[in-house]
């Protein structure tokens, strides 16, 4: 049995987002497509401005469309970060002290206000990090469990427990 206690506060939420982004680095194709979209919107913006200056001043209003899309491309990651932070803050564990237990039955998390139990068969994947454990329930539901001072959990023993229950383990 492995037990970890941590405070699920703003620092934990920020660590969760930082580690999620480290695990899911930007893919080359996504960056390439954003660059193409940015260049296309910039060319469209230049086109509408040129038409507006030369022929029809009313065409300048159409320049707001590619301009707003350029702003969204640039600020998109910030909006994504703020939205993810907001979603993580509605967790029933937010601002609570969380006691997490891994044993032969699966994963259990206890706070003063809630209790969660998940069987091993429901856990999609666990990523072992030097600073903690990143547990995926499915593609969109995950939990970061810090391992303070890297001493609470012995990685080799913990990996043995996970393998005995056929949980996919990845070392990052």
C-alpha positions as CSV (number, residue, x, y, z in Angstrom):
1,X,0.0,0.0,0.0
2,X,1.2,3.5,-0.9
3,X,-0.1,6.6,0.7
4,X,0.6,10.2,-0.3
5,X,-0.8,13.4,1.2
6,X,-0.8,16.7,-0.6
7,X,-2.7,20.0,-0.7
8,X,-4.7,20.6,-3.9
9,X,-4.3,24.3,-4.1
10,X,-3.4,26.8,-6.9
11,X,0.2,25.6,-6.8
12,X,-0.9,22.1,-7.4
13,X,-3.2,23.1,-10.2
14,X,-0.3,25.1,-11.9
15,X,2.0,22.1,-11.4
16,X,-0.6,19.8,-13.0
17,X,-0.9,22.1,-16.1
18,X,2.9,22.5,-16.4
19,X,3.5,18.8,-16.2
20,X,0.6,18.0,-18.6
21,X,2.2,20.4,-21.1
22,X,5.6,18.8,-20.6
23,X,4.1,15.3,-21.3
24,X,2.1,16.6,-24.3
25,X,4.6,18.8,-26.1
26,X,3.4,20.7,-29.1
27,X,3.5,18.5,-32.2
28,X,5.4,19.7,-35.3
29,X,2.4,19.4,-37.6
30,X,0.3,21.5,-35.2
31,X,2.9,24.2,-35.1
32,X,3.3,24.1,-38.9
33,X,-0.5,24.4,-39.4
34,X,-0.7,27.3,-37.0
35,X,2.1,29.0,-38.9
36,X,0.3,28.5,-42.2
37,X,-3.0,29.8,-40.7
38,X,-1.1,32.9,-39.3
39,X,0.5,33.7,-42.6
40,X,-2.8,33.2,-44.5
41,X,-4.7,35.5,-42.1
42,X,-1.9,38.0,-42.4
43,X,-2.1,38.0,-46.2
44,X,-5.9,38.3,-46.0
45,X,-5.5,41.2,-43.6
46,X,-3.0,42.9,-45.9
47,X,-5.4,42.3,-48.9
48,X,-8.4,44.0,-47.1
49,X,-6.3,46.9,-45.9
50,X,-4.9,47.5,-49.4
51,X,-8.4,47.3,-51.0
52,X,-9.7,49.6,-48.2
53,X,-7.0,52.2,-48.8
54,X,-7.1,52.1,-52.6
55,X,-10.8,51.6,-53.5
56,X,-13.4,51.0,-50.8
57,X,-12.9,52.3,-47.3
58,X,-15.8,50.0,-46.2
59,X,-13.5,47.0,-46.9
60,X,-11.5,48.0,-43.9
61,X,-14.2,46.5,-41.7
62,X,-13.6,43.2,-43.3
63,X,-10.0,43.4,-42.1
64,X,-11.3,42.9,-38.6
65,X,-12.1,39.3,-39.4
66,X,-8.5,38.1,-40.1
67,X,-7.2,40.5,-37.5
68,X,-9.4,38.8,-34.8
69,X,-8.3,35.3,-36.0
70,X,-4.6,36.4,-35.7
71,X,-5.3,37.5,-32.2
72,X,-7.0,34.2,-31.4
73,X,-4.0,32.3,-32.9
74,X,-1.6,34.3,-30.7
75,X,-3.6,34.3,-27.5
76,X,-5.1,30.8,-28.0
77,X,-2.7,29.0,-25.6
78,X,-3.3,31.6,-22.9
79,X,-7.1,31.1,-23.3
80,X,-6.6,27.3,-23.1
81,X,-4.4,27.6,-20.0
82,X,-7.0,29.9,-18.3
83,X,-9.9,27.5,-19.2
84,X,-8.0,24.4,-18.0
85,X,-7.1,26.2,-14.7
86,X,-10.7,27.1,-14.2
87,X,-11.9,23.5,-14.9
88,X,-9.3,22.1,-12.5
89,X,-10.4,24.5,-9.8
90,X,-14.0,23.0,-9.8
91,X,-12.6,19.7,-8.7
92,X,-14.2,18.4,-5.4
93,X,-10.6,18.2,-4.1
94,X,-9.7,21.8,-4.8
95,X,-8.3,23.6,-1.7
96,X,-8.5,20.4,0.3
97,X,-5.8,18.3,1.8
98,X,-5.9,15.0,-0.2
99,X,-4.9,11.6,1.0
100,X,-4.2,9.2,-1.9
101,X,-3.9,5.5,-1.4
102,X,-2.7,2.9,-4.0
103,X,-3.3,-0.7,-2.9
104,X,-4.5,-4.0,-4.4
105,X,-8.0,-2.7,-4.8
106,X,-6.9,0.3,-6.9
107,X,-6.8,4.1,-6.3
108,X,-8.5,5.9,-3.4
109,X,-8.5,9.6,-2.7
110,X,-9.9,11.1,0.5
111,X,-10.6,14.7,1.5
112,X,-12.7,16.1,4.3
113,X,-15.6,16.6,1.8
114,X,-15.3,13.7,-0.6
115,X,-14.1,10.2,-1.4
116,X,-13.1,8.7,-4.7
117,X,-12.4,5.0,-5.5
118,X,-11.2,3.8,-8.8
119,X,-10.4,0.1,-9.6
120,X,-7.2,-0.7,-11.5
121,X,-9.2,-1.8,-14.5
122,X,-10.6,1.7,-14.9
123,X,-7.2,3.4,-14.9
124,X,-6.0,4.1,-18.5
125,X,-2.3,4.8,-17.9
126,X,0.1,6.0,-15.3
127,X,3.1,8.2,-16.1
128,X,5.9,8.0,-13.6
129,X,7.8,11.2,-13.1
130,X,10.7,12.1,-10.8
131,X,8.4,14.6,-9.1
132,X,5.2,12.5,-8.9
133,X,2.6,10.4,-10.7
134,X,0.4,11.5,-13.6
135,X,-2.6,9.2,-13.7
136,X,-5.0,9.0,-16.6
137,X,-8.5,7.7,-16.1
138,X,-9.2,8.3,-19.8
139,X,-7.9,10.8,-22.4
140,X,-9.5,13.8,-20.8
141,X,-9.5,13.0,-17.1
142,X,-6.2,12.9,-15.2
143,X,-4.8,13.6,-11.8
144,X,-1.3,14.7,-10.9
145,X,-0.1,13.2,-7.6
146,X,3.0,14.9,-6.3
147,X,5.7,12.7,-4.7
148,X,7.4,15.2,-2.4
149,X,11.1,14.7,-1.9
150,X,10.9,11.6,-4.2
151,X,10.8,9.5,-1.1
152,X,7.2,8.5,-0.4
153,X,7.0,6.0,-3.3
154,X,9.8,3.7,-4.3
155,X,9.3,3.7,-8.1
156,X,10.5,0.0,-8.6
157,X,8.0,-1.3,-6.0
158,X,5.2,0.9,-7.3
159,X,5.8,-0.3,-10.9
160,X,5.6,-3.8,-9.7
161,X,2.2,-3.1,-8.1
162,X,1.0,-1.5,-11.4
163,X,2.3,-4.3,-13.5
164,X,0.6,-6.9,-11.3
165,X,-2.7,-5.2,-12.2
166,X,-2.0,-4.8,-15.9
167,X,-1.9,-1.0,-15.8
168,X,-0.1,0.7,-18.6
169,X,3.0,2.4,-17.2
170,X,5.2,5.0,-18.9
171,X,8.3,6.5,-17.5
172,X,8.9,10.2,-18.4
